[in-house]
Amino acid sequence: MIEYPRRGGPTVLRILLGSQLRRLREAQGISTEQAGYEIRGSHSKISRMELGRVGFKERDVSDLLTLYGVTDAVERAPLLELAREANTPGWWHRYGDILPTWFEVYLGLEEAASLLRTYELQFVPGLLQTEEYARAVVRLGFSDASEEEVERRVQVRRTRQERFTAPGAPTLWAVVDEAVVRRPLGGRDVMRRQIEHLVEMSELPNVTLQIVPFGAGGHAAAGGPFTILRFAEPALSDVVYLEQLTSALYLDKPTDVDTYMRAMNNLCITAGRPDTTTSFLEGVLKEL
């Protein structure tokens, strides 16, 4: 009935199953209130399920399929199987004691994305950080964390990075403010190794790095960092990720995505060309 990716763990599977259930419900003209009553829940629970924000009970999916008129065993089987797989923990599950639920959602989306476009104005993007730089960032954000917790948080970043140098790696297009490479986070030696690493990563065929120089003045994305995730699967729409101190926003409405896409495109025009990034970073190294 539907095909779905095996990457991305439960997050992507939940989104795909939720969107399929929504289409079936709407095709039958059934309200979220009616659907919620059928599974002994509320309309808000149906909304969360259809957005892929919660786990699925196989019994609930079975009851909803019956309500939506999907009674043929052959048609029901792949959706029920998808419900089972959607509850399988991702690799990040073992870090659940240090990762907030809202960030676990992002990890699932990142794992499944075929293209990530990100803008940062304070830190080097996590996918491009060295271990030493990552430790400095973690200690800055979690000053009370034990050394063990710091190392586990760094390990999460290392695991995320592995995918970008493996066969079939997704595309990463990062735009960073000049302040990111000028701020000596972790000290001079740590920053030197970080910038050298950025030079190496920017030479990968699937990585593009641009820097917005101070001389560019103001620009469309002055409000803060954001990431746009795009997926190869047609059933998944683009998602804009906005991280906050204690939570995150996930925007997938076309109007919101278009606004951030325009801002990103304008950033890429304002920033230095990708083929000038290496010389720019080498200049920064000479000044460190």
C-alpha positions as CSV (number, residue, x, y, z in Angstrom):
1,M,0.0,0.0,0.0
2,I,2.9,2.3,0.8
3,E,6.7,2.1,0.6
4,Y,8.8,3.7,3.4
5,P,12.5,4.2,4.2
6,R,14.4,2.1,6.6
7,R,16.5,5.0,7.8
8,G,15.4,7.5,10.4
9,G,14.2,5.1,13.0
10,P,10.7,5.5,14.5
11,T,10.4,9.2,13.8
12,V,10.1,9.0,10.0
13,L,8.0,5.8,10.2
14,R,5.5,7.5,12.5
15,I,5.3,10.5,10.2
16,L,4.6,8.3,7.2
17,L,2.1,6.2,9.0
18,G,0.4,9.3,10.5
19,S,0.1,10.9,7.1
20,Q,-1.4,7.7,5.6
21,L,-4.0,7.5,8.4
22,R,-4.9,11.1,7.9
23,R,-5.5,10.6,4.1
24,L,-7.7,7.6,4.9
25,R,-9.7,9.5,7.5
26,E,-10.2,12.5,5.2
27,A,-11.2,10.3,2.3
28,Q,-14.0,8.9,4.5
29,G,-15.1,12.3,5.7
30,I,-14.5,11.3,9.3
31,S,-13.6,14.0,11.9
32,T,-10.8,13.8,14.4
33,E,-13.4,13.7,17.2
34,Q,-15.1,10.6,15.7
35,A,-11.7,8.9,15.2
36,G,-10.6,9.7,18.7
37,Y,-13.9,8.3,20.1
38,E,-13.2,5.0,18.2
39,I,-9.9,4.5,20.0
40,R,-11.1,5.8,23.4
41,G,-9.0,8.9,23.0
42,S,-9.5,12.6,22.0
43,H,-9.3,14.5,18.8
44,S,-5.9,15.9,19.9
45,K,-4.5,12.4,20.2
46,I,-5.6,11.7,16.6
47,S,-3.9,15.0,15.6
48,R,-0.6,13.9,17.4
49,M,-0.8,10.5,15.8
50,E,-1.3,12.0,12.3
51,L,1.7,14.3,12.8
52,G,3.9,11.4,13.9
53,R,4.5,13.0,17.3
54,V,3.5,10.0,19.4
55,G,4.0,6.2,19.3
56,F,1.3,3.9,17.9
57,K,-0.5,1.1,19.5
58,E,-1.2,-1.6,17.0
59,R,-4.7,-2.0,18.4
60,D,-5.4,1.7,17.8
61,V,-4.2,1.5,14.2
62,S,-6.3,-1.7,13.7
63,D,-9.4,0.0,15.0
64,L,-8.8,3.1,12.9
65,L,-8.3,1.1,9.7
66,T,-11.6,-0.6,10.3
67,L,-13.3,2.7,10.9
68,Y,-11.8,4.0,7.7
69,G,-13.1,1.1,5.7
70,V,-9.8,-0.7,5.2
71,T,-10.9,-4.2,6.0
72,D,-9.0,-6.3,3.5
73,A,-6.2,-8.2,5.2
74,V,-3.7,-7.6,2.4
75,E,-4.3,-3.8,2.6
76,R,-4.1,-3.7,6.4
77,A,-0.9,-5.8,6.7
78,P,1.7,-3.3,5.6
79,L,0.2,-0.5,7.8
80,L,0.1,-2.7,10.8
81,E,3.7,-3.8,10.2
82,L,4.6,-0.1,9.9
83,A,3.0,0.5,13.3
84,R,5.1,-2.2,14.8
85,E,8.3,-0.9,13.3
86,A,7.5,2.7,14.2
87,N,7.9,1.6,17.9
88,T,11.4,0.2,17.3
89,P,13.9,2.5,19.2
90,G,16.5,4.4,17.1
91,W,20.2,4.3,17.9
92,W,19.8,7.4,20.0
93,H,17.4,5.6,22.4
94,R,20.3,4.5,24.6
95,Y,21.0,8.2,25.2
96,G,17.5,8.9,26.3
97,D,18.6,9.9,29.8
98,I,20.5,12.9,28.5
99,L,18.5,13.8,25.4
100,P,15.2,15.6,25.6
101,T,12.3,14.0,23.6
102,W,12.1,17.0,21.3
103,F,15.7,16.5,20.2
104,E,15.2,12.8,19.7
105,V,12.6,13.8,17.1
106,Y,15.2,15.9,15.3
107,L,17.7,13.0,15.3
108,G,15.2,10.8,13.6
109,L,14.5,13.5,10.9
110,E,18.3,14.1,10.5
111,E,18.9,10.4,10.0
112,A,16.4,10.2,7.2
113,A,17.2,13.5,5.4
114,S,18.8,13.5,2.0
115,L,19.6,17.2,2.2
116,L,20.3,19.5,5.2
117,R,20.7,23.2,4.8
118,T,21.7,24.9,8.0
119,Y,22.6,28.4,9.2
120,E,24.6,29.1,12.4
121,L,25.7,32.4,13.9
122,Q,27.3,31.4,17.2
123,F,28.7,27.8,17.0
124,V,30.1,25.6,14.3
125,P,27.2,23.3,13.2
126,G,27.2,20.1,15.3
127,L,27.8,17.9,12.2
128,L,31.1,19.7,11.5
129,Q,32.5,19.9,15.0
130,T,35.7,18.3,16.2
131,E,35.6,16.3,19.4
132,E,37.5,19.0,21.3
133,Y,35.3,21.8,20.0
134,A,32.2,19.7,20.8
135,R,33.3,19.2,24.4
136,A,33.7,23.0,24.8
137,V,30.2,23.6,23.4
138,V,28.7,20.9,25.7
139,R,30.5,22.3,28.8
140,L,29.2,25.8,27.9
141,G,25.6,24.6,27.7
142,F,25.8,22.0,30.5
143,S,28.1,23.5,33.1
144,D,27.0,21.0,35.8
145,A,27.4,17.9,33.6
146,S,29.8,15.2,34.8
147,E,32.7,14.2,32.6
148,E,30.9,11.0,31.7
149,E,27.8,12.9,30.6
150,V,30.0,15.3,28.5
151,E,31.6,12.4,26.7
152,R,28.3,10.7,26.0
153,R,26.9,14.0,24.5
154,V,30.1,14.2,22.4
155,Q,29.5,10.6,21.3
156,V,26.0,11.5,20.1
157,R,27.6,14.1,17.8
158,R,30.3,11.7,16.6
159,T,27.6,9.1,15.7
160,R,25.6,11.8,13.8
161,Q,28.7,12.8,11.9
162,E,29.5,9.2,10.7
163,R,26.7,9.2,8.2
164,F,28.2,12.2,6.3
165,T,31.4,10.4,5.4
166,A,29.8,7.0,4.7
167,P,28.7,5.6,1.3
168,G,25.5,7.2,0.2
169,A,26.0,10.2,2.4
170,P,23.4,12.9,2.4
171,T,24.2,16.5,1.3
172,L,25.1,19.1,3.9
173,W,25.0,22.8,2.9
174,A,26.1,25.0,5.9
175,V,26.2,28.8,6.0
176,V,27.9,30.2,9.1
177,D,28.4,33.8,10.3
178,E,32.0,35.0,10.4
179,A,31.7,35.2,14.2
180,V,31.5,31.4,14.3
181,V,35.1,31.1,13.1
182,R,36.4,34.1,14.9
183,R,35.2,33.2,18.4
184,P,38.0,31.1,20.0
185,L,35.7,28.6,21.8
186,G,37.8,26.1,23.7
187,G,41.0,28.1,23.3
188,R,43.4,28.8,20.5
189,D,44.6,25.3,19.8
190,V,41.1,23.8,19.8
191,M,39.9,26.5,17.4
192,R,42.8,26.0,15.1
193,R,42.0,22.3,14.8
194,Q,38.4,23.1,14.3
195,I,39.0,25.5,11.4
196,E,41.4,23.0,9.8
197,H,38.6,20.4,10.1
198,L,36.2,22.8,8.4
199,V,38.6,23.1,5.5
200,E,38.8,19.3,5.2
201,M,35.1,18.8,5.4
202,S,34.4,21.6,2.9
203,E,36.4,19.6,0.4
204,L,34.0,16.6,0.5
205,P,31.7,16.4,-2.5
206,N,28.6,16.2,-0.4
207,V,29.5,19.2,1.9
208,T,29.2,22.9,1.0
209,L,30.3,25.5,3.4
210,Q,29.8,29.3,3.1
211,I,30.7,32.1,5.4
212,V,28.8,35.3,5.8
213,P,31.5,38.0,6.4
214,F,31.1,40.9,8.8
215,G,31.2,43.2,5.9
216,A,28.0,41.8,4.5
217,G,26.0,43.8,7.1
218,G,22.5,42.7,7.9
219,H,20.7,39.9,6.2
220,A,17.4,38.0,6.0
221,A,18.3,35.4,8.6
222,A,19.4,37.7,11.4
223,G,16.8,36.3,13.7
224,G,18.7,33.2,14.6
225,P,19.9,29.7,13.5
226,F,17.7,27.2,11.7
227,T,17.9,24.0,9.7
228,I,15.9,22.9,6.7
229,L,15.6,19.2,6.2
230,R,14.6,17.6,2.9
231,F,13.8,13.9,2.3
232,A,14.0,11.7,-0.8
233,E,10.6,10.1,0.0
234,P,7.8,12.0,-1.7
235,A,5.5,11.4,1.3
236,L,7.7,13.5,3.5
237,S,7.5,17.3,3.3
238,D,10.4,19.6,4.1
239,V,10.8,20.5,7.7
240,V,12.3,23.6,9.3
241,Y,13.9,23.0,12.7
242,L,14.3,25.9,15.1
243,E,16.1,25.0,18.4
244,Q,15.4,26.9,21.6
245,L,16.9,26.6,25.1
246,T,14.4,24.1,26.4
247,S,12.4,23.1,23.4
248,A,12.3,23.2,19.6
249,L,9.9,24.1,16.8
250,Y,9.2,21.9,13.8
251,L,7.6,23.8,10.9
252,D,6.3,21.9,7.9
253,K,3.5,24.2,6.5
254,P,4.4,25.2,3.0
255,T,4.2,28.9,3.7
256,D,6.6,28.6,6.7
257,V,9.0,26.4,4.7
258,D,9.0,28.8,1.8
259,T,9.8,31.7,4.0
260,Y,12.8,30.0,5.5
261,M,13.9,28.7,2.1
262,R,13.9,32.2,0.7
263,A,15.9,33.4,3.7
264,M,18.4,30.6,3.2
265,N,18.7,31.3,-0.5
266,N,19.3,35.0,0.2
267,L,21.9,34.0,2.8
268,C,23.8,31.9,0.2
269,I,23.8,35.0,-2.1
270,T,25.0,37.3,0.7
271,A,27.7,34.8,1.9
272,G,31.1,34.3,0.3
273,R,31.1,31.8,-2.6
274,P,31.9,28.2,-1.6
275,D,35.1,28.3,-3.7
276,T,36.4,31.1,-1.5
277,T,35.8,29.4,1.8
278,T,39.1,27.6,2.1
279,S,41.1,30.8,1.5
280,F,39.0,32.6,4.0
281,L,39.6,30.0,6.6
282,E,43.3,29.9,5.9
283,G,43.3,33.6,6.5
284,V,41.6,33.1,9.9
285,L,44.2,30.5,10.8
286,K,47.1,32.9,10.1
287,E,45.5,35.3,12.6
288,L,45.1,32.8,15.4
